[in-house]
């Protein structure tokens, strides 16, 4: 293969899950040029990625409303010039399959759990189990393109950007309490009490939210104030990350940051942190991902409440000792 098209425009967590699969494809075809179709807001994640030669922006937001046709025409013209030998549809939707078709790909590969009729466009289909973790499913598609799965997976990530006027010392805990799905986010009270429970250690709160927080003095409130690459930097330098089921949680798992992922109704075996050393809170119980094989996490749905905070503090506090300068 001389050219390969990766189709995975969104979302943040799904793109993180796709990185190891693309690394396998790049290792299997070192001479091939790899182009990634991605939404503009997630393109910074590919900065400096040694496996990706070109980025083809999919400006989905511009393809809505009355001006959609005007915006779509020049994008289609560029897309038709791609002409890859193979297009790998990691998105598995009709829209992504159509992008593969419009690119002029000689062959299109996709997964067996694709939806909306996308499979009709595929020349080869990777058989996947919907109950598997997303990373495992994407690796199977990479194998269709010649990738060889080993125990050591690469997941290239940018180093991130430092925040202006933010001192990375003293050590801090990073809290990402917001997610798009209903019932995933923490309430204001839970956020405030989590911060207070770790005092005097700094707790930096990040994420996108319209909530107005009333945080204690040890909290640094950075909601709606960080770029994606600044968030990556904070994840890398934080002493510990506490996050709900969200894209930033998957970034933390990918860069091997100490992590606790809070799951309410989502199944951490399928979309939890892909890192055996990460911890998961589920249904009032905290366990490592590496324990899933012998003790599956509870399936019942239970929301995270303030009464569960002491167990989180018991886990995190020994790993983030109080700085003597703050005590």
Buried (B, 14 or more C-beta within 10 A) or exposed (E): BEBBBBBBBBBBBBBBBBBBBBBBBBBBBEEBBBBBBBBBBBBBBBBEBEBBBEBBBBEEEBBEEEEEEEBBEEBEEEBEEBEBBBBBBBBBBBBBBBBBBBBBBEBBBBBBBBEEEBBEBBBEBBEBEEEBBBBBBBBBBBBBBBBEBEEEBBBBBBEBBEBEEBEBEBBBBBBBBBBEEEEBBBBBEBBBBBBBBBBEBBBBBBBEBEBEBEBBEBBBBBBEEBEBBBBBBBBBBBBBBBBBBBBBBBBBBBBEBBBBBBBBBBBBBBBBBBBEEBBBBBBBEBBBBEEBEEEEBEEEEBBBEBEBBEEBEEBBBEEBEBBEEEE
